[in-house]
Amino acid sequence: MTNENTEPRKRLLALDTSTAVLGVAVTENGELLHEINASGERNHSVHLLPIIEQALQASGTTVANLGGIAVGVGPGSYTGTRIAVTAAKTLAWAWNVPVVGISSLHAVAWGGYETALKNKTTSESGQATANSGYGPDWIIPLMDARRGQVYTGLFAADGNSSLSRLEPDAIRLMADWVEYLAERLQQASAEGTKPAILWFVGETAVHGSEESLHPLAELGTSVAIPYELEGRWTGFLGEARLQVENDDIHSLIPNYTQISEAEANLRLSSKGGLKR
């Protein structure tokens, strides 16, 4: 006698530890089954596995009905991102399920935009202005990278629920990034595709200030929305990607966008020592 489970393996486990939030979610066919987003100090290595177990139990998910794992690959905290990627690869190998890496900034952009639309104080939105001479809203996720820098990208709300990418993820000086966005806005205005609103979402306390966004003030409406990552968006993006492809477990790595200072020093020293 066997207890073989013949149900299709449709559920997905999502993990992201690239920020101060430890996000874990279980999704199925675009629906959230359970989610745990634990905010706090970056001690994710201690709490990740217990929270995964808790989320699986709470959603009634077993290895038998798990169809894959989605993991946020950053950019973000170097150490934090490695924790989730290592856990996802280990579990995918142990459970024999596919794994996909997801841009943490894409997840922040989608979740932040959905939050913005639910809580907006203006009647304008991408949908409301679609027929009034504006192009799709732009969504700019922000993660603080210190020294005036941000991890960021650019997305458009073009009717695709998960947003369309306009610029790649990168680490950028915020001042230079805003100037570049101003140039893109001027070009979009000339082409008749200017967005009604620029939504800056994520870690906006420093980089989303009125002073930071001043170069954009006369070019359109910019709104800063504080938002903390939620695991569900990594899950939804993972479901979509698993329909067409998955990553090789052994070659999946975090997206650091630049090497850490320690790695840079190590490479430099290996080439003959640090210059004095």
Secondary structure by P-SEA (a helix, b strand, c coil): ccccccccccbbbbbbcccccccccccccccccbbbbbbccccccccaaaaaaaaaaaaccccccccbbbbbcccccaaaaaaaaaaaaaaaaaabbbbbbbcaaaaaaaaaaaaaaaccccccccccccccccccbbbbbbbbccccccccbbbbcccccccccccccccccaaaaaaaaaaaaaaaaaacccccbbbbcccccccccccccccccccbbbbbbbbcccaaaaaaaaaaaaacccccccccccccccccaaaaaaaaaaaccccc
